[in-house]
Amino acid sequence: MEIVEKIGFAERLEVKKKEKEEQKGRENLIREIKAIEMELADINHKINFTSDVDLIDSFIYEIQALQKKHEYLYKQIRNI
């Protein structure tokens, strides 16, 4: 009976370890998403105070790239 209990304990320990790792991964992804959202807000603010067409174009490309990364990270969270 002791062997069965030890195996059960080891399995539970492994499951808890995996859950902790998943939680850390989720937290890191959330941190990245928040950072991207702050960058997007900053770029949108810059666009409002810029009249240079080339600069506005570069901001638009940055926004598009950040939006794609944002979508990717949300998909990663759903898959955890």
C-alpha positions in Angstrom: 0.0 0.0 0.0 2.9 2.4 0.7 4.2 2.1 -2.8 0.8 3.1 -4.2 0.6 6.0 -1.8 4.1 7.2 -2.9 3.2 6.9 -6.5 0.0 8.9 -5.9 2.0 11.5 -4.0 4.6 11.8 -6.7 1.9 12.2 -9.4 0.1 14.9 -7.4 3.4 16.7 -6.9 4.1 16.5 -10.6 0.7 17.9 -11.4 1.1 20.8 -9.0 4.5 21.6 -10.5 3.0 21.6 -14.0 0.1 23.9 -12.8 2.7 26.3 -11.3 4.6 26.4 -14.5 1.5 27.1 -16.5 0.5 29.9 -14.1 3.9 31.5 -14.5 3.6 31.2 -18.2 0.1 32.8 -18.1 1.4 35.7 -15.9 4.3 36.3 -18.3 2.0 36.4 -21.3 -0.3 38.8 -19.4 2.6 41.1 -18.6 3.6 41.1 -22.3 0.1 41.9 -23.4 -0.1 44.8 -21.0 3.2 46.1 -22.3 2.0 45.9 -25.8 -1.2 47.7 -24.9 0.8 50.5 -23.3 3.0 50.8 -26.5 -0.2 51.0 -28.6 -1.5 53.8 -26.4 1.8 55.6 -26.7 1.9 55.3 -30.5 -1.7 56.4 -30.8 -0.8 59.5 -28.7 2.2 60.2 -30.9 0.1 60.0 -34.1 -2.3 62.6 -32.7 0.5 65.1 -32.4 2.4 64.4 -35.6 1.8 65.9 -39.0 4.8 64.2 -40.9 3.3 61.7 -43.3 6.3 59.4 -43.2 6.3 59.3 -39.5 2.6 58.5 -39.4 3.2 55.7 -41.9 5.9 54.2 -39.6 3.5 54.5 -36.6 0.8 52.6 -38.6 3.3 49.8 -39.4 4.2 49.6 -35.7 0.6 49.5 -34.7 -0.1 46.7 -37.1 2.9 44.7 -35.9 1.9 45.2 -32.2 -1.7 44.2 -33.0 -0.5 40.9 -34.6 1.7 40.2 -31.6 -1.2 41.0 -29.3 -3.4 38.5 -31.1 -0.7 35.9 -31.0 -0.2 36.3 -27.2 -4.0 36.0 -26.6 -4.0 32.7 -28.5 -1.1 31.5 -26.4 -3.0 32.2 -23.2 -6.0 30.3 -24.5 -3.8 27.3 -25.3 -2.4 27.1 -21.8 
